[in-house]
Amino acid sequence: MLNALEVFTTVVVGLMVGVEFSVAFVMNPILSALPEDSSQAAHAHGGRMLGAVMPFWYIGSLVLSAVWAIAGWHHEGTGLVVTAAGLLIVSVVMSLLLLVPINNRNKTWTPENRPADWKEQLNRWERFHYVRVAVIIAAFTLLVTALV
């Protein structure tokens, strides 16, 4: 049973990393290359879409990692899992304090009501997102290491 939990947790976190990596290094550059109104509308739509799913994914990944750490407390690699869970906590806190407030504003913007500094706000979100991606990649790496 513990083996199934370990594999499932690693897959869930790995998929989350893949999505967030893709947002940072594939989707955002594509959306930013669109004409201004289309770019802003696409970012807002992406914010609504992913903003509805990602909280469950982040919290679910954290819970799965915590359950793995508790269930495998006396097994090898538990320190790595605990550290990974700690990094996932950092990613959730970062999200709540830094990224979600910007995303909540962004997802309501239209070309008619967006603020003058909308590009600067999106750039700030992207910088925070790069850091968050690095944090979750580190967590994923630790989980994979603990798994093997």
Phi and psi in degrees as a GROMACS rama.xvg file:
@    title "Ramachandran Plot"
@    xaxis  label "Phi"
@    yaxis  label "Psi"
@TYPE xy
-61.7759  -39.8308  LEU-2
-60.2911  -42.0983  ASN-3
-63.4135  -41.8422  ALA-4
-62.4597  -43.1997  LEU-5
-61.1832  -47.0772  GLU-6
-66.699  -46.4054  VAL-7
-60.2324  -45.2439  PHE-8
-60.8577  -44.9578  THR-9
-62.8175  -41.1687  THR-10
-65.9952  -45.1259  VAL-11
-60.9177  -47.0834  VAL-12
-66.7004  -40.2397  VAL-13
-62.0832  -40.9836  GLY-14
-65.0208  -40.1108  LEU-15
-61.6928  -43.8494  MET-16
-59.8633  -43.6044  VAL-17
-61.223  -42.7737  GLY-18
-64.5255  -48.492  VAL-19
-67.1315  -36.0261  GLU-20
-62.7189  -43.2694  PHE-21
-63.5252  -40.4404  SER-22
-60.0753  -47.1523  VAL-23
-67.7795  -44.3602  ALA-24
-110.18  -5.01216  PHE-25
-123.091  -60.7269  VAL-26
-68.021  -48.6188  MET-27
-61.4254  -42.3685  ASN-28
-62.663  -36.5909  PRO-29
-65.0637  -49.0593  ILE-30
-63.9121  -38.1511  LEU-31
-68.9693  -21.4271  SER-32
-82.5647  -11.0265  ALA-33
-71.8869  160.754  LEU-34
-55.9645  151.836  PRO-35
-47.7789  -52.8052  GLU-36
-64.6226  -41.0248  ASP-37
-66.9443  -39.9799  SER-38
-60.6787  -49.8829  SER-39
-63.6046  -42.6445  GLN-40
-64.0245  -39.7702  ALA-41
-67.5319  -41.7562  ALA-42
-61.8971  -41.268  HIS-43
-63.7713  -43.2052  ALA-44
-63.9034  -43.7931  HIS-45
-61.5439  -38.8476  GLY-46
-63.5105  -39.2413  GLY-47
-68.8168  -45.0274  ARG-48
-65.1457  -57.2539  MET-49
-73.076  -29.2795  LEU-50
-63.6792  -23.2716  GLY-51
-82.1375  -27.6038  ALA-52
-99.4482  -42.1585  VAL-53
-62.5274  -34.0593  MET-54
-57.4995  -40.897  PRO-55
-66.5645  -38.4848  PHE-56
-67.0522  -45.056  TRP-57
-64.8001  -49.1939  TYR-58
-65.0856  -41.8102  ILE-59
-60.7437  -41.8552  GLY-60
-63.1342  -41.7424  SER-61
-64.3262  -45.5516  LEU-62
-62.5966  -45.6776  VAL-63
-59.8098  -41.4657  LEU-64
-65.6408  -40.1808  SER-65
-65.3036  -42.0333  ALA-66
-63.4653  -41.957  VAL-67
-58.7431  -46.7485  TRP-68
-61.2884  -41.2618  ALA-69
-70.5574  -46.8709  ILE-70
-66.5862  -30.436  ALA-71
-107.925  25.3287  GLY-72
-49.995  -38.1375  TRP-73
-97.9832  14.3885  HIS-74
-100.933  161.908  HIS-75
-63.6007  143.927  GLU-76
88.1666  0.792619  GLY-77
-62.7016  -36.5123  THR-78
-59.9662  -37.2498  GLY-79
-65.8013  -40.7472  LEU-80
-67.0071  -42.2321  VAL-81
-62.1067  -42.3071  VAL-82
-64.4152  -41.8326  THR-83
-60.9879  -42.905  ALA-84
-62.1391  -38.907  ALA-85
-61.0239  -42.2411  GLY-86
-66.3327  -36.241  LEU-87
-66.7302  -33.9716  LEU-88
-62.3178  -44.3134  ILE-89
-57.6528  -42.6123  VAL-90
-65.6536  -36.7896  SER-91
-68.569  -44.4617  VAL-92
-62.4873  -44.8092  VAL-93
-56.8292  -45.4219  MET-94
-58.829  -50.4753  SER-95
-65.1499  -40.4595  LEU-96
-87.0037  -32.4812  LEU-97
-113.015  -45.859  LEU-98
-90.0154  -44.1997  LEU-99
-60.1444  -42.9596  VAL-100
-58.6536  -41.148  PRO-101
-67.0865  -45.402  ILE-102
-61.5836  -39.2193  ASN-103
-63.3517  -34.358  ASN-104
-72.805  -47.8903  ARG-105
-57.8637  -40.2163  ASN-106
-70.8966  -10.939  LYS-107
-99.8616  -7.48971  THR-108
-74.8843  145.932  TRP-109
-129.326  168.151  THR-110
-57.8751  -23.8202  PRO-111
-83.9674  -27.4266  GLU-112
-119.515  3.42018  ASN-113
-68.2542  148.421  ARG-114
-74.2555  163.162  PRO-115
-62.6128  -30.0468  ALA-116
-97.355  26.1915  ASP-117
-59.2021  -37.7924  TRP-118
-66.227  -40.9794  LYS-119
-63.4866  -39.753  GLU-120
-65.3973  -41.48  GLN-121
-65.7568  -38.6716  LEU-122
-63.4749  -38.9983  ASN-123
-63.3316  -44.5624  ARG-124
-58.3215  -44.3175  TRP-125
-62.8556  -40.3739  GLU-126
-63.4057  -44.7772  ARG-127
-63.0373  -37.9631  PHE-128
-65.14  -38.8358  HIS-129
-58.8735  -42.747  TYR-130
-65.0473  -43.6963  VAL-131
-62.7202  -39.5288  ARG-132
-61.2155  -42.3629  VAL-133
-61.9472  -39.7693  ALA-134
-64.8503  -45.0009  VAL-135
-74.764  -27.3312  ILE-136
-64.9547  -41.8868  ILE-137
-62.2618  -42.5323  ALA-138
-61.964  -45.5815  ALA-139
-61.0087  -43.0966  PHE-140
-60.1625  -42.2869  THR-141
-64.6638  -40.236  LEU-142
-64.2111  -42.7286  LEU-143
-63.013  -42.3929  VAL-144
-62.4433  -42.0052  THR-145
-66.4883  -32.0102  ALA-146
-68.9002  -39.794  LEU-147
